[in-house]
Each structure stands twice: as structure tokens, then as C-alpha cells.
């Protein structure tokens, strides 16, 4: 079974920075895609950024130039550096992994973390 543990959320003033971390566990060998999604109150969950095992990245237009996603394949971790934060970035941020291979099987479905709250005050 794959488990994801997120950390790094909190309260920050507009213009500030936060760094989110997420580590996957469960005898994992490789992970195809790791990413971050967010859900603001009253809104649907949306993609923030993804990164493949080869390092290719994809960002939502709303965060391009402000957020940076990275990963550590050895640690099975993904990070989201968030700079120049805006009040509209306030949301619960969820870690996501897709295409997980363990020693015994390949998991074709995505896994989600429980989420970490980011609040940006104006």
C-alpha cells in the first residue's frame, strides 16, 4: 500500500514564501509522476504542478513564475517551493503520485495525501 505524508503548510503574509514537502512510502521502487493539487473553499480541486521521473514539469498558468516543483527520486519525495504568494493561493494543497511500482506490483491508480492547509493573508 502507498502512503503519502505532506508537510510545510501554514499561515503566511502576501508576498511571502512556503515550501511544501511530500514523501511516499510503501516499498516503492519508482514513481512516474508526482504533483501537487489544491482546493480552495467552495471550488473544485485543481492542478498546481506536476513533475515526471525524468524531470519534465507542468504548471498551472496561475502559478507559473512563482512556484517551483522538484523531486528526489531516492527519497521518493516531491517539493513545492511557493514564492510571491497571493491571497488567492489560499487552499488545501494535496500531494499526488501516479504510476507507482513496488517490488511486487505496479499501481496504475493515483494516490493522494491528506492535504496541508496554506493560508495567505492580505
N, C-alpha and C positions, 0 to 999 in steps of 0.2 A: 504494500500500500504506500502511496506517495503522500507525504505531508509537507505543507509549506508554512513557514513561520516568518511573519513580517515584523519589522520594527522601524522606528525612526519618525513616526508621525508626531504631531504636536501642534502647538499654537505659535504662530509667527506673525510679525507685522508685514504689511505690504512692502515689497521690495527686498524682503529677507530671503533666506535660503534654508532648505531642509534636504536631508539625504535619507531616502528610504532604502531598506535592505530586505531581502527575502532569501531564505535558504531552504532548499529542498532536501528531504531525507527519505530513506527507504531503499537502501542498497542500489542506488541509481548509478548506472554506467554513463548514460548520455541523455541529454535533453535537446530536442530540436529547437524549439522556440520558447523563449521566456519573455514575459512582458508585464506591463502594468496597465490596469484599467482603473477608472474612477466612477463613482456615482454620487452626484450631488443630491441634496434633498429635493424630492419631487421630480427628479429627472431619471432617465434611463442610464444604465451603465454604458460607458463609452471608453474606447481605446485611448490610451495616453501614448504608449510607446512599446515597441517590440524589438527583440534582437534575436537573430538566429545563432546557431552554433558557430557559424563562420564569421559572425560579427556584423552582418547586414542589419541595419536599423530602419525603423519606420516610426514616424512621429505624427501625432495629430497636429493639424495646422495651428491650433490654438497654443501649442507649447513649443513649437519649433523655435530654436534660438535661445530658449530659456531652460529647457530640461535636457538632460543627457542620460541616456540609458547605457549601462555597461554590465558585463557579466564575468564571472570567474568560473570557468568550466571545471576546475579541480574542486573548488569549494561548493559547486552546484548552487551558486548564488547569483542573484541579479540585483542591480542597484539602480536607483533613480535619483540623480542629482537635480534638485529643483532650485533654480535661481530666479531672481526678479519675480517673486511670487506675487500674485494678484488675488484680491478677494474672491474672484470667480474661480480660482483654483481650489477653493474650499470643497472638500468631498471626502468620502471614504475611498481610499486607494487599495486596490486588490492586486495581489501578485497572481500571475497566471503562468502555467507551464503546459506545453503541448508536445506530444511525441516523446514520451519517456521510456527509456529502455533500462530494465534492471537485469540482473544476472539470469532471471528465469523467464521473463516475458517482456513484451512490448505493449505499452498502454497507448491506445490510439485516441483516447478521450482527453480533454483538457482537465487540469486540476486548478483549484482556486484556493487562495489563502482566505483567512477570515476577515481580512481588511484592517487598515490602520487609518485613523482619522487625521486629516490635515485641515487645520483651520487657519485662514489668513485674515487678519483683522485690517481694517482700513485706517 
